[in-house]
């Protein structure tokens, strides 16, 4: 089932940003939980056919989420999301990075600052995510890696999860 709610993926090469706006068919609290609880993130935070597993998660200012996206053949790609500020159910900011299994950041790959905001639309919620890179080259790297296609697939999985949790 396709979600007919709005979805935007906007690349701004002058500001080195990607803005993702997505409305979901669930209330803001459930959508917030899906973004901030590892047991829910593990069910959607990877494009098909990948799966996600959490090594550790400490959702608080100064904490981080260490996770892997796993190919069907077992190859793991590790990521780390360091939480900088949190306004419960409203927004959070974080710094993401590619890393190894121990959470050591890979300086050869781009890092980005994420500002993730949650808007209450009654029976729906909208998430606005602004991802800012340090340079145009870093932005182009993730665009070439398929970030738009990956996020589109990932957010479709979130739609499916929310539909199953919110009959």
C-alpha positions in Angstrom: 0.0 0.0 0.0 1.5 3.4 -1.1 1.2 6.3 1.3 -0.4 9.3 -0.6 0.8 11.8 2.1 3.4 14.4 0.9 7.1 13.5 0.6 9.8 15.9 -0.5 13.5 15.3 -1.0 15.3 18.6 -1.8 19.0 19.0 -2.5 20.4 22.6 -2.0 23.9 22.7 -3.4 24.4 26.3 -2.3 23.8 25.5 1.3 25.2 21.9 1.2 21.9 20.6 2.5 19.3 17.9 1.9 15.8 18.6 3.2 13.4 15.7 3.6 9.8 16.4 4.4 7.5 13.5 5.0 4.0 13.2 6.4 2.9 10.0 8.1 -0.4 8.4 8.7 0.1 8.3 12.5 0.2 10.7 15.4 3.3 12.6 16.4 4.0 10.5 19.5 4.1 7.3 17.6 6.3 8.8 14.8 8.6 10.3 17.5 8.9 6.8 19.1 9.7 5.3 15.7 12.6 7.7 15.3 13.9 7.5 18.9 13.5 3.9 20.1 15.9 1.2 18.9 13.3 -1.6 18.9 11.3 0.4 16.4 14.3 1.8 14.4 15.5 -1.7 13.9 12.3 -2.5 12.0 12.6 0.3 9.4 15.8 2.2 9.3 17.3 0.7 6.2 16.3 0.5 2.6 15.0 -2.8 1.3 16.4 -5.5 1.2 18.7 -4.4 4.1 17.9 -4.9 7.7 19.1 -2.9 10.7 20.5 -4.0 14.1 21.4 -1.8 17.0 24.6 -2.4 18.9 23.8 0.3 21.5 21.5 3.2 21.9 21.5 6.0 24.5 18.9 8.6 23.3 19.9 11.6 25.4 21.9 14.7 24.8 25.5 13.5 24.6 24.4 9.9 23.9 24.5 8.0 20.6 23.0 5.3 18.5 25.4 2.7 17.1 23.8 0.5 14.4 24.5 -1.5 11.3 22.6 -1.8 8.0 23.0 -5.4 6.8 22.8 -6.7 3.3 21.0 -10.1 2.8 24.5 -11.7 2.3 25.5 -10.5 5.8 27.7 -7.6 4.8 27.4 -4.9 7.5 27.6 -1.1 7.1 28.0 0.7 10.5 26.7 4.1 11.4 26.7 6.3 14.4 24.3 9.1 15.3 25.5 11.4 18.1 22.6 13.2 19.8 23.4 16.9 20.4 20.1 18.3 21.6 16.6 16.9 22.3 13.3 18.6 22.7 10.9 15.6 23.4 8.3 15.0 20.8 9.3 18.3 19.1 12.8 17.9 17.6 16.3 16.7 18.0 19.7 17.5 16.5 22.4 14.9 15.8 25.7 14.4 14.0 25.8 11.2 11.9 28.9 9.3 10.7 30.0 6.2 9.0 32.0 4.2 11.4 33.3 0.7 12.3 31.6 -1.9 14.6 33.2 -0.3 17.6 31.7 3.1 16.7 35.0 4.7 15.6 34.2 7.4 13.0 35.5 6.9 9.5 37.1 10.3 8.6 37.3 9.3 4.9 33.5 9.5 4.6 31.1 12.5 5.1 29.6 13.5 8.4 26.5 15.6 8.6 24.4 17.5 11.1 20.8 16.5 11.3 17.9 18.7 12.5 14.8 16.5 12.8 11.5 18.3 13.6 8.1 16.7 14.3 4.9 18.6 13.6 1.5 17.5 14.9 -1.1 17.4 12.1 -3.9 15.8 14.2 -4.2 12.2 13.0 -1.0 12.6 11.0 2.5 13.9 11.7 5.1 15.5 9.5 8.8 15.1 10.0 11.1 17.7 8.5 14.8 16.7 8.4 17.5 19.1 7.3 20.9 17.4 6.7 23.8 19.7 6.4 27.2 18.7 5.1 30.5 20.4 5.6 31.2 20.8 1.8 29.6 20.4 -1.6 31.9 17.5 -2.2 30.5 15.7 0.9 26.9 16.4 -0.3 27.7 15.1 -3.7 29.3 11.9 -2.3 26.1 10.9 -0.5 23.9 11.9 -3.4 26.1 9.6 -5.6 25.8 6.9 -3.0 22.1 6.8 -3.6 20.8 8.7 -0.5 17.5 9.7 -2.2 16.7 6.2 -3.4 17.7 4.8 0.0 15.7 7.2 2.1 12.7 6.8 -0.2 12.8 3.0 0.4 13.5 3.5 4.1 10.6 5.8 4.7 8.3 3.5 2.8 9.2 0.9 5.4 8.4 3.3 8.1 5.0 3.9 6.5 4.4 0.1 6.6 5.5 -0.1 10.3 3.3 2.8 11.4 0.3 1.3 9.6 0.8 -2.0 11.4 1.2 -0.2 14.8 -1.7 2.2 14.2 -4.6 0.2 12.8 
